[in-house]
Amino acid sequence: MNPSGAHSGKTFLFTSESVGEGHSDKMCDQISDAVLDAYLSQDPDSKVACESVAKTGMILLVGEVTSKANVDLQSVVRNTVKKIGFDDSSKGFDYKTCNVLVALEPQCEEISDCVFEGRNQEDIGAGDQGLMFGYATDETEECMPLTILLAHKLNYRMKELSRNGECPWVQPDSKSQVTVEYRDNMGAMEPLRVHTVVISVQHSPHISLEEIRRNLMEKVVKVVIPAEYLDDETIYHLLPSGKFLIGGPQSDAGLTGRKIIVDTYGGWGGHGGGAFSGKDCSKVDRSGAYAARWVAKSLVKAGLCRRVLVQISYAISVSQPLSISVFHYGTSTRDEDELLRIVQKNFDLRPGVIVKELGLKRPIYQATACYGHFGREEFPWEKPKSLVIL
């Protein structure tokens, strides 16, 4: 999407996808963040970069950890897999019998020396170089694109039906995809209707395709998607493969950090390329992206623009961001330089200050690892800041 705004009034289609807790990549994200939370629960200053790999009957943890904490990694991994729902070999994975391998080493001393040595909390350097984006749009109350919001809610609803026993045939792996027809109103995005819904869900073998599709339509689609967005021309692909018996790591190998668009804005805005899960807050891939979202949502909620993209960049060991950019897509009465000055007046985007203001040393991360890191009010970066307007 053109950051300057097209101002055309045209209509167009845009698609976003989401994946459920039992998707092999999302499973790895949750495990990595469960490991992170376990370390932070004992030592808030833990430095963690934990990647997970999953394949049939196996979880491998790789990365770097420096911490005073003593964590039972076997229990952390197995409890996470149990919570996801892989509790029997008939589902393709069993938390009780899987092999958990650990290859975690201390963080490189060169990094800690240049980032933390001799500095107070507010002046610590960035843990690495990189660029991060934050995006917000007034098309939903959450200031998130409707496409990704609905895609997440479809997966969440299927998990809910499985956990409460209403649809016991639903198994852990699932995917969803939503296409929305939009109108471009002078750079602001206005959703008109849902064009297409795609849902695939792992299921037990003792249920017919007809029954699956009926349940997905009545108990998932019609519950999640507001009726105003559905019409006679909406297209539904409900379990389009016809069956989905083998899911999770048995079906596809999983790896932390392979669902970065699912984790963020569903293809809207921008992405700097860095994944979130398994990384403590000294990694600006995570803390910088959370701060950029905080800035973007605050601007939209303050009525300064209807839609905005914020970019921040950092260099390793340097505390001040190298650049801050604001693009309002033509949806503000103020120019972008003026919005930038408002951001600079209201937000201190040094990594140490971000960590302090958002409380990022707390063990809050496993909850972020599925259904999106943004658009959920329980997270501190989703609470807009009251801005001093120039």
Solvent accessible surface area in square Angstrom, and as a share of the most:
residue,aa,sasa,rsa
1,M,102,0.45
2,N,85,0.44
3,P,50,0.31
4,S,68,0.44
5,G,13,0.12
6,A,57,0.44
7,H,81,0.36
8,S,65,0.42
9,G,42,0.40
10,K,114,0.48
11,T,70,0.41
12,F,36,0.15
13,L,89,0.44
14,F,38,0.16
15,T,56,0.33
16,S,3,0.02
17,E,61,0.27
18,S,0,0.00
19,V,0,0.00
20,G,2,0.02
21,E,7,0.03
22,G,0,0.00
23,H,23,0.10
24,S,3,0.02
25,D,7,0.03
26,K,0,0.00
27,M,0,0.00
28,C,0,0.00
29,D,0,0.00
30,Q,10,0.04
31,I,0,0.00
32,S,0,0.00
33,D,0,0.00
34,A,7,0.05
35,V,0,0.00
36,L,0,0.00
37,D,18,0.09
38,A,20,0.16
39,Y,20,0.08
40,L,5,0.02
41,S,76,0.49
42,Q,105,0.47
43,D,15,0.08
44,P,71,0.45
45,D,79,0.41
46,S,3,0.02
47,K,33,0.14
48,V,0,0.00
49,A,21,0.16
50,C,0,0.00
51,E,57,0.26
52,S,0,0.00
53,V,40,0.23
54,A,0,0.00
55,K,82,0.35
56,T,75,0.43
57,G,32,0.30
58,M,48,0.21
59,I,0,0.00
60,L,46,0.23
61,L,0,0.00
62,V,46,0.27
63,G,13,0.12
64,E,75,0.34
65,V,18,0.10
66,T,65,0.38
67,S,37,0.24
68,K,191,0.81
69,A,18,0.14
70,N,133,0.68
71,V,22,0.13
72,D,85,0.44
73,L,25,0.12
74,Q,75,0.33
75,S,45,0.29
76,V,27,0.16
77,V,0,0.00
78,R,60,0.22
79,N,93,0.48
80,T,5,0.03
81,V,0,0.00
82,K,108,0.46
83,K,118,0.50
84,I,1,0.01
85,G,16,0.15
86,F,0,0.00
87,D,57,0.30
88,D,65,0.34
89,S,88,0.57
90,S,91,0.59
91,K,47,0.20
92,G,11,0.11
93,F,4,0.02
94,D,16,0.08
95,Y,40,0.15
96,K,116,0.49
97,T,110,0.64
98,C,4,0.02
99,N,82,0.42
100,V,8,0.05
101,L,73,0.36
102,V,72,0.41
103,A,53,0.41
104,L,38,0.19
105,E,119,0.53
106,P,103,0.65
107,Q,22,0.10
108,C,63,0.38
109,E,132,0.59
110,E,135,0.61
111,I,59,0.30
112,S,36,0.23
113,D,77,0.40
114,C,48,0.29
115,V,0,0.00
116,F,51,0.21
117,E,123,0.55
118,G,85,0.81
119,R,88,0.32
120,N,97,0.50
121,Q,62,0.28
122,E,64,0.29
123,D,54,0.28
124,I,13,0.07
125,G,1,0.01
126,A,0,0.00
127,G,11,0.11
128,D,75,0.39
129,Q,131,0.58
130,G,19,0.18
131,L,78,0.39
132,M,6,0.02
133,F,37,0.15
134,G,0,0.00
135,Y,0,0.00
136,A,0,0.00
137,T,0,0.00
138,D,53,0.28
139,E,24,0.11
140,T,20,0.12
141,E,138,0.62
142,E,39,0.18
143,C,3,0.02
144,M,1,0.00
145,P,0,0.00
146,L,9,0.05
147,T,0,0.00
148,I,0,0.00
149,L,18,0.09
150,L,5,0.03
151,A,0,0.00
152,H,9,0.04
153,K,88,0.37
154,L,0,0.00
155,N,1,0.01
156,Y,119,0.45
157,R,41,0.15
158,M,3,0.01
159,K,20,0.08
160,E,70,0.31
161,L,2,0.01
162,S,31,0.20
163,R,126,0.46
164,N,91,0.46
165,G,45,0.43
166,E,85,0.38
167,C,1,0.01
168,P,103,0.65
169,W,23,0.08
170,V,9,0.05
171,Q,24,0.11
172,P,8,0.05
173,D,9,0.05
174,S,6,0.04
175,K,78,0.33
176,S,3,0.02
177,Q,69,0.31
178,V,0,0.00
179,T,15,0.09
180,V,0,0.00
181,E,37,0.16
182,Y,0,0.00
183,R,98,0.36
184,D,6,0.03
185,N,53,0.27
186,M,112,0.50
187,G,0,0.00
188,A,1,0.01
189,M,3,0.01
190,E,40,0.18
191,P,25,0.16
192,L,60,0.30
193,R,38,0.14
194,V,0,0.00
195,H,47,0.21
196,T,17,0.10
197,V,0,0.00
198,V,34,0.20
199,I,0,0.00
200,S,22,0.14
201,V,0,0.00
202,Q,0,0.00
203,H,9,0.04
204,S,22,0.14
205,P,88,0.55
206,H,170,0.76
207,I,33,0.17
208,S,63,0.41
209,L,60,0.30
210,E,143,0.64
211,E,60,0.27
212,I,1,0.01
213,R,92,0.34
214,R,123,0.45
215,N,7,0.03
216,L,1,0.01
217,M,37,0.16
218,E,79,0.36
219,K,52,0.22
220,V,1,0.01
221,V,0,0.00
222,K,113,0.48
223,V,86,0.49
224,V,23,0.13
225,I,3,0.01
226,P,56,0.35
227,A,87,0.67
228,E,136,0.61
229,Y,33,0.13
230,L,35,0.17
231,D,63,0.33
232,D,151,0.78
233,E,132,0.59
234,T,11,0.06
235,I,74,0.38
236,Y,71,0.27
237,H,83,0.37
238,L,13,0.06
239,L,0,0.00
240,P,69,0.43
241,S,85,0.55
242,G,27,0.26
243,K,138,0.58
244,F,35,0.15
245,L,69,0.34
246,I,103,0.52
247,G,0,0.00
248,G,1,0.01
249,P,0,0.00
250,Q,74,0.33
251,S,50,0.33
252,D,92,0.47
253,A,48,0.37
254,G,1,0.01
255,L,66,0.33
256,T,9,0.05
257,G,21,0.20
258,R,120,0.44
259,K,32,0.13
260,I,40,0.21
261,I,75,0.38
262,V,3,0.02
263,D,4,0.02
264,T,6,0.04
265,Y,2,0.01
266,G,4,0.04
267,G,45,0.43
268,W,4,0.01
269,G,23,0.22
270,G,22,0.21
271,H,48,0.21
272,G,29,0.28
273,G,50,0.48
274,G,18,0.18
275,A,19,0.15
276,F,5,0.02
277,S,2,0.01
278,G,0,0.00
279,K,31,0.13
280,D,3,0.01
281,C,10,0.06
282,S,7,0.05
283,K,31,0.13
284,V,1,0.01
285,D,37,0.19
286,R,1,0.01
287,S,0,0.00
288,G,0,0.00
289,A,6,0.05
290,Y,0,0.00
291,A,0,0.00
292,A,0,0.00
293,R,0,0.00
294,W,24,0.08
295,V,0,0.00
296,A,0,0.00
297,K,2,0.01
298,S,1,0.00
299,L,0,0.00
300,V,11,0.06
301,K,84,0.35
302,A,50,0.39
303,G,64,0.62
304,L,17,0.08
305,C,6,0.04
306,R,90,0.33
307,R,4,0.02
308,V,0,0.00
309,L,8,0.04
310,V,0,0.00
311,Q,41,0.18
312,I,0,0.00
313,S,19,0.12
314,Y,3,0.01
315,A,26,0.20
316,I,69,0.35
317,S,29,0.19
318,V,62,0.36
319,S,20,0.13
320,Q,106,0.47
321,P,23,0.14
322,L,109,0.54
323,S,46,0.30
324,I,33,0.17
325,S,31,0.20
326,V,8,0.05
327,F,68,0.28
328,H,20,0.09
329,Y,1,0.00
330,G,24,0.23
331,T,20,0.11
332,S,22,0.14
333,T,146,0.85
334,R,63,0.23
335,D,85,0.44
336,E,54,0.24
337,D,92,0.48
338,E,45,0.20
339,L,0,0.00
340,L,40,0.20
341,R,124,0.45
342,I,0,0.00
343,V,0,0.00
344,Q,101,0.45
345,K,114,0.48
346,N,16,0.08
347,F,10,0.04
348,D,55,0.29
349,L,6,0.03
350,R,41,0.15
351,P,1,0.00
352,G,0,0.00
353,V,10,0.05
354,I,2,0.01
355,V,6,0.03
356,K,131,0.56
357,E,86,0.39
358,L,6,0.03
359,G,23,0.22
360,L,1,0.00
361,K,61,0.26
362,R,114,0.42
363,P,62,0.39
364,I,37,0.19
365,Y,1,0.00
366,Q,54,0.24
367,A,57,0.44
368,T,0,0.00
369,A,0,0.00
370,C,7,0.04
371,Y,24,0.09
372,G,1,0.01
373,H,0,0.00
374,F,4,0.01
375,G,7,0.07
376,R,51,0.19
377,E,99,0.44
378,E,107,0.48
379,F,6,0.03
380,P,26,0.16
381,W,0,0.00
382,E,0,0.00
383,K,109,0.46
384,P,59,0.37
385,K,62,0.26
386,S,107,0.69
387,L,27,0.13
388,V,91,0.52
389,I,71,0.36
390,L,104,0.52
